Each structure stands twice: as structure tokens, then as C-alpha cells.
Amino acid sequence: MIKIKNLTKYYGDLCAVDHVSFDVKKGEILALLGPNGAGKTTIYRIITGYLRPTSGSVEVMNYDIHNHMIEIKSKIGYLPESAPIYKDMLVYDYLDFVANIRGIQKEKKIGHIKELSNLCELNEVMHMNIDELSKGYRQRVGIAHALMGNPEILILDEPTAGLDPNQIVETREIIKRIGKKKTIIYSTHILSEAESTCDRIVIINEGKIVADDSLDGLRESLKEDSFEDIFMKLTKGNQK
């Protein structure tokens, strides 16, 4: 689904992403983990067309980011860490607005919004202003936004950041349900979340990939049982 090869991004003299290469398979839930400033968000922004790489290549479903960004954007739903939603709108009106932007046909729009409301557990708040919602519900609205138009790939940047424990569990379950039909890449600082949700883990540190494996594979190769110990060992020297 996604092929990344020798991806590099400089901000002036700072190398934020340093010759990163990995693939994402169809139907896979992949966690991209790393300390703050490791390069995760930069990679997401390059895949989704918000940034141009300094060098390297990215292909999404055989479309190259240098020549086919419009086609790629139609295949990807992206939720940044801070969901870009209009808080003065009703939830339903906002999703209707997003559906119009996405070009959803009128005869399909109501059914699609209802489907996303059920999937993201928004039925109880569809009539409410977004600014009246808890952060957990606002994140669900953001996920519904990212899923509008039924993209095949979903990219979630810290979807559970700032949520309370109950909201984290609820959001995690929604991600698991989505993962039965979509290819998902997401980042989180909650290691137990990645452990319980993901098929594969890519750990990036100081712009470079330091691990790419299943959790069981990482445990076996590093002779560590605790995911926290694995993460600390691989990112030692860049913890704040």
C-alpha cells in the first residue's frame, strides 16, 4: 500500500528524517513510535502532501508523491495531532460540510454520515456543537472526518493524546474496528496501546529507523520482555 525509500527531509541544516525506508502492507495496523522530535510527524506530512521531501521517494498504491498527489490524497484519511475541526458547528453540520468538500454524492451522503456516526460512536452528540464536546468526542469527530469518502489508508498522529483513561480505551477500540477494513498508520506515546493494537512496530529515533518488527520479534531480538524496556533501549540518548 505504501512504499517509502530513502526518505530524507532537512529543515535548513537540521536533518529531521534521515534516509528512512519501510513498507506498509494492505490491512496492516502499523505503529510509528519515537520520542518527541524523532521525525514521525514530518513523515506523515510528506506522505499526505503537506511537505515536500528533500530526497527519497514515497509511493501510495503505486502513485508517486512527486507526480500524483491528488490521486494519493483521495486514498488517504489524515488526522493530525490537533484535529482541525470547526468548533462552532454542530457535529452533523460539520460532517455534512466535510462530505460536500469530499464530493460525496447527495444520494449517498446521509447514509455515509450515518455509517461514520455509528462507527465512531457519535450518535448521541450529532446535534451538539463541537465546542461543547469532551476532547474524546472531538477526536472521534476528527476520525470520522478522516474516514469521510471511505479512504483505504488512515493516518492518525497521536489520536489518544490528552485523553483520559476511559476515552483512550474507547478510541483504541474504534481504531481496532476500523483496522478490520483499513490500512492504518498511527503514532502514540502510550506503549501499551501500540502493544495491544498493532500488527507491527516501527521505532524511529533522531530521524532514523532503529527497529521494524512485530512486538514478539523485538522481544526476541533484544532479549527484553517489557515493551517499555525495548523502547528505552532503542531510543536511549534522545529521551527528555
C-alpha positions in Angstrom: 0.0 0.0 0.0 2.8 2.4 1.0 6.4 2.2 -0.1 8.9 4.6 1.4 12.5 4.5 0.2 15.5 6.6 1.4 13.1 9.4 2.6 15.1 12.4 3.8 13.9 15.8 5.0 16.1 18.8 6.0 14.9 22.0 7.7 17.9 24.2 7.0 20.9 22.3 8.5 18.6 20.1 10.7 18.0 16.6 9.3 14.6 15.7 10.6 14.2 12.4 8.6 17.4 10.6 7.6 17.1 8.0 4.7 14.1 6.3 6.1 12.8 3.2 4.3 9.8 1.0 5.1 6.7 -0.5 3.5 3.1 -0.8 4.8 1.1 -3.8 3.7 -2.6 -3.8 2.9 -4.8 -4.3 6.0 -1.9 -3.7 8.4 -2.1 -1.6 11.6 1.4 -0.1 11.9 2.6 1.9 14.9 5.2 4.5 14.1 6.8 5.3 17.5 9.6 7.5 18.8 10.4 10.3 21.2 9.2 13.9 20.5 11.2 15.3 17.6 12.1 11.9 16.2 10.6 12.7 12.8 7.2 10.9 12.9 5.0 13.9 12.1 7.4 15.0 9.3 7.0 11.6 7.7 3.2 11.8 7.9 3.2 15.3 6.4 5.3 14.1 3.5 3.1 11.1 2.8 0.0 13.3 2.8 1.4 16.0 0.7 1.8 18.8 3.3 5.6 18.8 2.9 8.0 18.0 0.1 10.9 15.7 0.9 14.5 16.8 0.4 15.2 13.5 -1.3 13.8 9.9 -1.5 10.5 8.5 -2.7 7.1 7.6 -1.4 4.5 5.6 -3.3 0.9 5.2 -2.2 -0.9 2.4 -4.0 1.6 2.8 -6.9 1.1 6.6 -7.1 4.3 8.7 -6.6 4.1 11.7 -4.4 6.1 13.8 -6.9 3.6 13.4 -9.7 0.3 12.1 -8.4 -0.5 13.9 -5.1 -4.2 14.5 -6.0 -4.7 10.8 -6.5 -2.9 10.0 -3.3 -4.9 12.4 -1.2 -8.1 10.6 -2.4 -6.8 7.4 -1.0 -5.7 8.7 2.5 -7.6 10.0 5.5 -5.3 12.0 7.8 -5.9 13.1 11.4 -3.2 15.4 12.7 -2.4 15.5 16.4 -4.6 18.6 16.8 -7.8 17.8 14.9 -8.5 20.7 12.5 -12.3 21.0 13.2 -14.6 23.9 13.3 -15.8 24.0 16.9 -18.7 26.4 16.3 -20.6 23.9 14.1 -22.9 21.1 15.1 -21.4 17.7 14.7 -23.8 16.7 11.9 -23.4 20.0 10.1 -19.6 19.7 10.2 -19.6 16.1 8.8 -22.1 17.3 6.1 -19.7 20.1 5.3 -16.7 17.7 5.0 -18.8 15.3 2.8 -19.5 18.2 0.4 -15.8 19.1 0.3 -15.0 15.4 -0.4 -17.6 15.4 -3.3 -19.8 12.8 -1.8 -22.9 12.5 -3.9 -26.1 13.8 -2.3 -27.9 10.5 -2.5 -25.1 8.7 -0.7 -24.2 11.4 1.8 -26.8 10.9 4.5 -26.1 7.1 4.6 -22.3 7.7 4.7 -22.6 10.2 7.6 -24.8 7.7 9.5 -22.3 4.9 8.9 -19.4 7.0 10.3 -21.6 8.2 13.2 -22.2 4.5 14.1 -18.5 3.5 13.6 -17.1 6.4 15.7 -19.9 6.2 18.3 -21.2 9.8 17.7 -24.9 9.2 17.6 -25.5 10.8 21.0 -23.8 14.0 20.1 -24.7 14.6 16.4 -27.0 17.5 17.5 -24.4 19.2 19.7 -21.9 22.0 19.0 -18.4 20.6 18.7 -17.1 23.1 21.3 -19.5 21.5 23.8 -17.9 18.1 23.4 -15.2 16.4 25.5 -11.8 16.0 23.9 -12.6 12.3 23.4 -15.7 13.1 21.4 -13.8 15.8 19.4 -11.2 13.2 18.5 -14.0 10.9 17.3 -15.3 13.7 15.1 -11.8 14.1 13.7 -11.6 10.4 13.0 -15.0 10.5 11.2 -13.6 13.4 9.2 -10.6 11.4 8.2 -12.8 8.5 7.2 -15.1 10.6 5.0 -15.1 9.3 1.5 -14.0 5.9 2.5 -10.2 6.2 2.0 -8.3 2.9 2.0 -5.5 4.2 4.2 -5.9 6.1 7.6 -3.0 8.0 9.2 -3.5 9.1 12.8 -1.0 11.3 14.6 -1.3 10.8 18.4 -5.1 10.1 18.3 -5.3 9.5 22.1 -3.0 12.4 23.2 -4.6 14.2 26.2 -7.5 11.8 26.6 -8.5 10.3 30.0 -8.1 6.5 30.5 -11.7 5.7 29.6 -11.5 7.8 26.4 -8.2 6.1 25.5 -9.8 2.7 25.7 -12.9 3.8 23.7 -10.7 5.4 21.0 -8.5 2.3 20.9 -11.5 0.1 20.3 -12.7 2.3 17.5 -9.2 2.1 15.8 -9.3 -1.7 16.1 -12.7 -1.8 14.4 -11.5 0.5 11.6 -8.4 -1.7 11.2 -10.5 -4.6 10.2 -11.2 -2.9 6.9 -8.5 -0.2 6.5 -4.7 0.0 6.5 -3.7 2.2 9.4 -0.5 4.0 10.4 -0.6 5.8 13.8 1.7 7.1 16.5 1.2 7.1 20.2 3.2 7.7 23.4 1.2 5.0 25.2 3.3 1.9 24.6 0.6 -0.5 25.9 -1.7 0.9 23.3 0.7 0.0 20.5 1.3 -3.3 22.1 -2.4 -4.2 22.2 -3.5 -2.7 18.9 -0.7 -3.0 16.2 0.5 -5.8 14.0 3.9 -4.2 13.5 6.0 -1.5 15.2 8.5 0.9 13.5 10.6 2.8 16.0 12.3 6.0 14.8 14.9 7.9 16.8 16.7 11.1 15.7 15.3 10.7 12.2 16.4 7.1 11.6 14.6 3.8 11.9 16.1 1.8 14.8 13.6 -1.1 14.7 11.0 -2.6 12.4 9.3 -5.8 13.6 6.4 -7.3 15.4 6.5 -6.9 19.2 7.3 -10.6 19.6 10.2 -10.1 17.1 11.5 -7.2 19.0 11.4 -9.1 22.3 13.3 -12.0 20.8 16.0 -9.9 19.1 16.6 -7.6 22.1 16.1 -10.2 24.8 13.6 -8.0 26.6 10.1 -8.9 27.8 8.9 -5.4 28.6 8.0 -3.1 25.7 9.0 -0.1 27.8 12.5 -1.6 28.2 12.7 -2.2 24.5 11.6 1.3 23.6 14.1 2.8 26.1 17.0 0.7 24.9 16.3 1.7 21.3 15.8 5.4 21.9 18.4 5.9 24.7 20.1 9.3 24.4 17.0 11.1 22.9 14.7 11.0 26.0 13.6 14.3 27.5 
